[in-house]
């Protein structure tokens, strides 16, 4: 190739590059902000995880439809944390270290949220649990508050106290029997709070029995319940255990009503076995407030069952929706994608949620009311609202 031809070709290449550069520029990548949703999509309580995921995703969809937050599209990162400590820790480390998430919605269960909170605070990631009610979720062992961890639900001492007050005042119970899983932080916390409030209110605990989450035969402890003849039985566990215990209790002819906590709230609760039972919860779809009725329609329009019928959101979905809104509202209030500033904005936030107006106390717990629901004639019926 001659030197002249080489120069000509070089000039042509440079010219073509300049023309390309003067063409339509490539669109700038839209800024994004990642929010993780960690929930039990497998394991013992998968309905909890599905409801939590769907409620949080709906809130994120609504914010994105309005332009996201701080001009950024919100990208959800969903992981299965199984309502167990080890899977929850693994999921938290993964979304933080690999997905570079600075904000977490989750977990559902206290025994998973507590170890997850240790990671979130060590790595300065803001965490809000929709439904973990154990007091230690937001508190360190020395009683100090975990600065990066919040919750959208009331705590066990309040829920257990409400259950005891209802048993004493409404059921006129004087004697109670308590059944609980000693290895479950949520269940144990509720049992302890109920027992204290029931005794302080003048009631008597006529028996306490423990079991494990792997147990399926409760005949031995139910025999003791039958012998004690209590006015009511407190069973603050998840729906999968409640289904087994209440079904076996009916087989043994135990007629005393069972009372429990928000772990009963599931579409998979055996309403035949749990018939006549009561439980504390975070909201009721029978609430006539406009925000609740709007939520029911929005959720039902988005999610359908296999027959195409609108799904009624349970408390898990509702609290996840509120938790996601609280997280994103805190980011908006902070005015910057910075977890250290978002945590401060969250602590000072006031938000009107479906489950009630939320403000946070010094321990990052929301100040809000609880409802009492009854399993009656195969349906869940609203009984009362109890404010703090």
N, C-alpha and C positions, 0 to 999 in steps of 0.2 A: 504494500500500500504506500502511495506517495505521501510525502509530508503535507502537500496541499490538500489532498483528499482527506487525510486524517483530520486536518484543521476544520474542513467543511463539515464532516460528520460530527465532530465534537460540538460545533456551533449549533447544528441541528438538534442534537440531544439536549443541549442547554436550553434552546428555545422551546422545545416541547415541554421541558420541565417547568419553565416559567409560565407557559400557557396553562398547564395543569394547575399550577398554584393560583392562577388568576380565576379559575373556574369557581363553581359553587362550593363553598367550604363544607366539610363534613360537619354534621350537627354535633354540638357539644353534648357530652354524656350528662344525663340528668343526675343531679346529686341525689344520693340515697341515704337513708338512715335505717339501720337494722334493729329490729326488736324481736327477741326470742320468745317463743311460747313453749314452755316445758310442762308437759302434762302426761298422765298415765294412759297411753293409747293401747297398751297391752298390760297383762298382769291381772291382778285380782279385781280391779275396779275400772275397766275400760270405758264404761259409760261416763264416768267422771271426766276422763280425758277428752272424749269426743265433744262433750258439752262445753268444756273449757276452751278447747281449740276453736270451736265454731263461734262461741260468743266473742272471743278476742279478735278473731279474723273479721267478724262483722264490723266491729268498731274500727279496725284498721281500714277496711274497705270504705267506710263512711268518711274517714279523714282524707283518704287518698282521692275520693270523688270531689272533695273540696280543695284539692291542691296539695295534700299532704301536710307536713308541719315544717315551718321555717323554710318553705320553698323546696323541701326535699320529699321525695316519694318514700313512703314507709314500706320497708321490705320485711315481711314476717319470716322468721327462721323457726320452724317447728321441729321439736325433738321429743322422743318418747322417754319419759323418766320413770315410768312404771310404778309410781307411788312407793318407791323403796329407796333407801339411802344410797347404795352403791350406784345404781343406774342414774339416779338424780345427780350425783357428784360427777359421774362420767359425762352426762349430758351438759352440765353446766361448764365443765372444763372445755368441752368440745366447742360449744357456741362462743365462748369467750376467746379461747386461744386460736381456734381455726377460723371461725366465722367472723371474728372481730366484733362481737356484739357488746354494746355498752349498757343494754337495758334488757331485763328479763321479767316476763310475766309467768309466775309459777313459784313453787309447785302447788299442787292441790293438797296433798297430804302433809301433815306437820312433820312426820318422820322423814320425809324427803326434803321439805323446805328448810328444816333446821340445818342439816349439813350443807345444803346448797347456799344458805345464807353466809356460812363461814367463808366460802369461796368468793361469793359476790363482794363481801366487805373487804377481804384481803386484796382483791383485784380491782376494787373501786368501781363496781358495776351496780347500777340501781336495780333493785329487785322489788317487785310487789306481788305478793301471793294473793290470789283471789279468795281462797277459802281455807287456808291453814289457820286454825283457831288456837293452837297451843301458844301460851304466853311467851315461850322461849324462842319463837320464830324471830321476834324483833329484839330480844334481849340477850346480852352476854351472860355468862355464868355469874359474874359479879353484880348483875342487876343493871349494868349500864346499857344504854340503847345502842343497837347496831345502826350506824349512821346511814347506811345505804339500803336498808331493808324496811319495807312497809307492808301493810296488808289492807285488803278492801272489805274484810269481814270482821264481825265482833269476835271477841276472844272467849276461850273456854270458861274462865271464871264467871263471866257474865252469862254465857249460855247455860252453864250448869246451875247457876243461881236462879235463872228464869225457870228452868225445868223444875227445880225444887219448890219454888214459890207456887208454880202452877199445880204441882202435886198436892201441896198443903192446902192452898186456898180453893182451887177449883175441883180437884178430885177428892178433897177432904181426907187425904191419906195420912195415916198416923204411923204406919209401919212400911218400910221399904226394904227391898232386897236389891243389891247391886251386883251386876255381872259385868266384867270388863277384861280386856286383853292387856295384861301387865306390860307387854313388850311394845305397845303402841302408844306413842306420846300423846296423840290426840285423844284416844279412848281413855287412857289413864287420867289425863288432865280433866276431862269432863267428869269422870267418876269422882275424883277428889273434890272438885268444886261442888258437885251435887250433894255429896255426903255432908260436907261442912255446912252448906246452906240449909239442908233438910234438918240436920240435928240442931243448928242454931235457931231454926224456926219452930222447934218443939217436937220434931218427928224422931222416930227411932229406926236405926238400921238393924234389921233382924237377921241379916246375913250378907256376906260378901264372898264371891267366888271368882277365880280367875281362869282363863283359858288361853290358848295360843291361836294365832291366825290360821294355823294349819288344821286345827280341830274341826271335825265334822259331826262327832257324836257328843251331844251335850246332855245325855240322859242322866248321868251321875249328878251334875250340878243342878239340873232341873228337879231331880228328886228332892234335893235339899230345899229348893224353892217351895215345892209342894208341902213339905213338912213345916216350913216356917210360916206358911199362910200369910204372906204380906198383902198389904192393900194395893201395892203396885210394884213393878219391877223396873229398875233403871238399866237400860241396855244402850249405852252410847257408842255404838260401833257402826261400821259401814253396812250398806244394804245387803251385801253377800252373806255376812254373818247373821244379820237380823233375820233374813229369810230362813236360815237353818234353825235358829234358836226358837223363833216364834212358831214355826211349823211343828217342831218337836214338843213345844210347850202345849200346843193345842191337842196333840196326840195324848199327852199325859193328863189332860183335863184341867190345866191351869187356866183359871179365868181372870186372874188379876191383870189389869191393863199394863202393857209395856209402854215405857216412855223413853225417848232417845233424843239424839241430837241431829244436826244437819247431815250426818253421814247416811241417814235413812233416805235422803232425797235422791231418788233415781227412778227412771222409767222401768228399771228391772226390779224394783221393790215388789215382793210378793204380797199384794194387797189382801189376798185371802188369808194368808198366814198372819199378817200384821193387823188384821181387822180389829178395830177398837183401840189401837195404839195411838200415841201422840208423839210429836217431835217438834223441837225448836228449829226454826229455819230463818233465812235471811229476807225472804220476800214471798208474797203470794200472788199468783196471777189473778186472784179475785180482788186484789186491791184496785179501787176505782180511780186512782190518780191518773191524769192524762198521760204522764210520762211512762207509766206501766202499760197502759192500753196501747200506746204508740209502739212500745217495745215488742209487745206480743204480736202486733201486726207485721212489724219489720222482720222479726225473726221468722215468723210463720211464712212470710212471702219468700224468704231466702231458703229455708230448710223444710223439706217435705219428707214424710215417711215413705215406705215402699209402695203405699197405695196412693201416693200423691196428696195426702192430707197434710195440712200445716202442722208442724211440730210446735208444741207449747214449750217454751224455754224453761228449764228447771233453774234452781238457785245457782248451780255450777256455771251454767251459761250466762246467767244474769250477772253474777259477780265477776266473771271473766270479762264481760263487756264493760262493766264499771271500772275494773282494774286497768284495762287497756286505755280507756278514756282518761283515767287519772294519770297514767304514765305519759300519754301524749300531751295532755293539757299541761303537765309539769314541764315538759320539754319546751312547749310553746311559751310558757310563762318565763322560763329561764332565758329564752331568746338565743340560745346557743346549744349546739350538740356537745355538751360537756357534762358527764355524769356527776362531777363534783358540784356543779351549779344546779343541775336538775334535782339532786337530792334535797337541796335547800329550798328550791321552789316547791317541791312536793310537800315538804313539811308544813309549808305555809298555805297550802292550797285549800280552797273551798270549792266543792263540786256537787251539783245536784245530780245524783245517780238514780238509776231505776230502783236500787235497793235502799234509797234514802239519801238525804243530804249528808255529805261526808266532810268532816274536818278531822284533822289528826291530833291526838293528844301527844304528850311528851314522849310516849313510848312507841309512837308511829302506829297506834291503833285508831281506827275510825270510831267516832262517837255516833252511834246510830241505834235504832230499835231492832227488836227481834219479834218474830211472829210464832204463834203456836198453831200447828196443823194437826188434823186428826185423819186417820185412815177409817173411813166410814162408808159402808155399802159399796166397797170396791172403788171408792174415789178418795181424793185428798181434799179435805174440807178445811177452810180457814176458820179458826176458833177465836183468836185474840191477837192483839199487838201489845208488846211490852216495851216501853221506852226505858232507857237507863236512868 
